[in-house]
Amino acid sequence: MKRKVLIYGAGQNFINNYSIISSRFIIVGLIDGDKNKEGNQINGYVVQKPDVMLERRDYDLIIVTPTQNSDILMKLRDNNVSEEK
């Protein structure tokens, strides 16, 4: 059974790796901290604000796509997202 994932990062890494990710996981949401990306649709997913989507708990994992991810990891910890996810 495929695991449900929340994708954090709606940039080029996500676009480049979309076919691999979507073949192995069920994508339940796409989030990005860039306000210019909010509301845009990428590969059929509407980019949402992190705060809104992180309140959801219907995912098994979070895939962080940006290579510069220390700020994202800190935000996840601040939102009480388990390190196991």
ChimeraX commands (.cxc) that place a marker at each C-alpha (Angstrom):
marker #1 position 0.00,0.00,0.00 radius 0.5
marker #1 position 1.30,3.44,-0.92 radius 0.5
marker #1 position 1.95,5.86,1.91 radius 0.5
marker #1 position 0.32,9.30,1.98 radius 0.5
marker #1 position 2.75,12.21,1.72 radius 0.5
marker #1 position 2.65,15.95,2.09 radius 0.5
marker #1 position 5.15,17.67,-0.20 radius 0.5
marker #1 position 6.91,20.70,1.28 radius 0.5
marker #1 position 8.38,22.71,-1.58 radius 0.5
marker #1 position 6.69,23.51,-4.87 radius 0.5
marker #1 position 9.84,24.35,-6.78 radius 0.5
marker #1 position 11.96,22.80,-9.47 radius 0.5
marker #1 position 13.04,19.81,-7.36 radius 0.5
marker #1 position 9.40,18.80,-6.93 radius 0.5
marker #1 position 8.68,19.28,-10.63 radius 0.5
marker #1 position 11.79,17.30,-11.63 radius 0.5
marker #1 position 11.01,14.43,-9.26 radius 0.5
marker #1 position 7.22,14.40,-9.56 radius 0.5
marker #1 position 6.98,11.18,-11.58 radius 0.5
marker #1 position 9.15,9.28,-9.10 radius 0.5
marker #1 position 7.30,10.64,-6.06 radius 0.5
marker #1 position 3.83,10.08,-7.52 radius 0.5
marker #1 position 4.67,6.52,-8.55 radius 0.5
marker #1 position 5.69,5.60,-4.99 radius 0.5
marker #1 position 3.37,7.71,-2.83 radius 0.5
marker #1 position -0.10,9.21,-2.69 radius 0.5
marker #1 position 0.36,12.98,-2.62 radius 0.5
marker #1 position -2.23,14.53,-0.29 radius 0.5
marker #1 position -1.00,18.11,-0.45 radius 0.5
marker #1 position 1.60,20.52,-1.75 radius 0.5
marker #1 position 2.84,23.37,0.43 radius 0.5
marker #1 position 5.35,26.17,0.03 radius 0.5
marker #1 position 6.36,29.16,2.13 radius 0.5
marker #1 position 6.67,31.40,-0.94 radius 0.5
marker #1 position 3.53,33.55,-0.99 radius 0.5
marker #1 position 3.95,34.03,-4.75 radius 0.5
marker #1 position 3.33,30.30,-5.24 radius 0.5
marker #1 position 0.22,30.09,-3.02 radius 0.5
marker #1 position -2.86,29.22,-5.04 radius 0.5
marker #1 position -0.88,28.21,-8.13 radius 0.5
marker #1 position -1.45,24.77,-9.54 radius 0.5
marker #1 position 1.54,22.50,-10.16 radius 0.5
marker #1 position 1.06,19.01,-11.60 radius 0.5
marker #1 position -2.60,19.17,-10.59 radius 0.5
marker #1 position -1.99,20.22,-6.98 radius 0.5
marker #1 position -2.86,23.66,-5.60 radius 0.5
marker #1 position 0.00,25.12,-3.57 radius 0.5
marker #1 position -1.17,25.85,-0.02 radius 0.5
marker #1 position 0.28,27.80,2.91 radius 0.5
marker #1 position 2.30,25.61,5.28 radius 0.5
marker #1 position 0.35,26.63,8.39 radius 0.5
marker #1 position -2.96,25.47,6.93 radius 0.5
marker #1 position -1.72,22.13,5.64 radius 0.5
marker #1 position 0.43,21.23,8.65 radius 0.5
marker #1 position -2.72,21.25,10.80 radius 0.5
marker #1 position -3.90,18.25,8.79 radius 0.5
marker #1 position -2.75,14.90,10.05 radius 0.5
marker #1 position -3.91,12.67,7.20 radius 0.5
marker #1 position -0.41,12.00,5.90 radius 0.5
marker #1 position 2.23,9.44,6.80 radius 0.5
marker #1 position 5.31,11.38,5.71 radius 0.5
marker #1 position 6.47,14.83,4.68 radius 0.5
marker #1 position 8.84,15.03,1.74 radius 0.5
marker #1 position 10.93,18.21,1.84 radius 0.5
marker #1 position 12.09,18.95,-1.70 radius 0.5
marker #1 position 14.27,22.10,-1.44 radius 0.5
marker #1 position 17.97,21.49,-0.94 radius 0.5
marker #1 position 18.16,24.48,1.42 radius 0.5
marker #1 position 15.78,23.05,4.00 radius 0.5
marker #1 position 16.98,24.07,7.48 radius 0.5
marker #1 position 14.28,26.77,7.79 radius 0.5
marker #1 position 11.63,24.27,6.71 radius 0.5
marker #1 position 12.77,21.67,9.22 radius 0.5
marker #1 position 12.64,24.30,11.98 radius 0.5
marker #1 position 9.10,25.30,10.95 radius 0.5
marker #1 position 8.02,21.66,11.05 radius 0.5
marker #1 position 9.42,21.29,14.57 radius 0.5
marker #1 position 7.70,24.54,15.63 radius 0.5
marker #1 position 4.41,23.09,14.36 radius 0.5
marker #1 position 4.89,19.94,16.46 radius 0.5
marker #1 position 5.31,17.66,13.47 radius 0.5
marker #1 position 6.85,14.41,14.65 radius 0.5
marker #1 position 10.41,13.72,13.52 radius 0.5
marker #1 position 9.14,10.29,12.43 radius 0.5
marker #1 position 7.10,11.94,9.68 radius 0.5
marker link #1:1,2 radius 0.2
marker link #1:2,3 radius 0.2
marker link #1:3,4 radius 0.2
marker link #1:4,5 radius 0.2
marker link #1:5,6 radius 0.2
marker link #1:6,7 radius 0.2
marker link #1:7,8 radius 0.2
marker link #1:8,9 radius 0.2
marker link #1:9,10 radius 0.2
marker link #1:10,11 radius 0.2
marker link #1:11,12 radius 0.2
marker link #1:12,13 radius 0.2
marker link #1:13,14 radius 0.2
marker link #1:14,15 radius 0.2
marker link #1:15,16 radius 0.2
marker link #1:16,17 radius 0.2
marker link #1:17,18 radius 0.2
marker link #1:18,19 radius 0.2
marker link #1:19,20 radius 0.2
marker link #1:20,21 radius 0.2
marker link #1:21,22 radius 0.2
marker link #1:22,23 radius 0.2
marker link #1:23,24 radius 0.2
marker link #1:24,25 radius 0.2
marker link #1:25,26 radius 0.2
marker link #1:26,27 radius 0.2
marker link #1:27,28 radius 0.2
marker link #1:28,29 radius 0.2
marker link #1:29,30 radius 0.2
marker link #1:30,31 radius 0.2
marker link #1:31,32 radius 0.2
marker link #1:32,33 radius 0.2
marker link #1:33,34 radius 0.2
marker link #1:34,35 radius 0.2
marker link #1:35,36 radius 0.2
marker link #1:36,37 radius 0.2
marker link #1:37,38 radius 0.2
marker link #1:38,39 radius 0.2
marker link #1:39,40 radius 0.2
marker link #1:40,41 radius 0.2
marker link #1:41,42 radius 0.2
marker link #1:42,43 radius 0.2
marker link #1:43,44 radius 0.2
marker link #1:44,45 radius 0.2
marker link #1:45,46 radius 0.2
marker link #1:46,47 radius 0.2
marker link #1:47,48 radius 0.2
marker link #1:48,49 radius 0.2
marker link #1:49,50 radius 0.2
marker link #1:50,51 radius 0.2
marker link #1:51,52 radius 0.2
marker link #1:52,53 radius 0.2
marker link #1:53,54 radius 0.2
marker link #1:54,55 radius 0.2
marker link #1:55,56 radius 0.2
marker link #1:56,57 radius 0.2
marker link #1:57,58 radius 0.2
marker link #1:58,59 radius 0.2
marker link #1:59,60 radius 0.2
marker link #1:60,61 radius 0.2
marker link #1:61,62 radius 0.2
marker link #1:62,63 radius 0.2
marker link #1:63,64 radius 0.2
marker link #1:64,65 radius 0.2
marker link #1:65,66 radius 0.2
marker link #1:66,67 radius 0.2
marker link #1:67,68 radius 0.2
marker link #1:68,69 radius 0.2
marker link #1:69,70 radius 0.2
marker link #1:70,71 radius 0.2
marker link #1:71,72 radius 0.2
marker link #1:72,73 radius 0.2
marker link #1:73,74 radius 0.2
marker link #1:74,75 radius 0.2
marker link #1:75,76 radius 0.2
marker link #1:76,77 radius 0.2
marker link #1:77,78 radius 0.2
marker link #1:78,79 radius 0.2
marker link #1:79,80 radius 0.2
marker link #1:80,81 radius 0.2
marker link #1:81,82 radius 0.2
marker link #1:82,83 radius 0.2
marker link #1:83,84 radius 0.2
marker link #1:84,85 radius 0.2
view
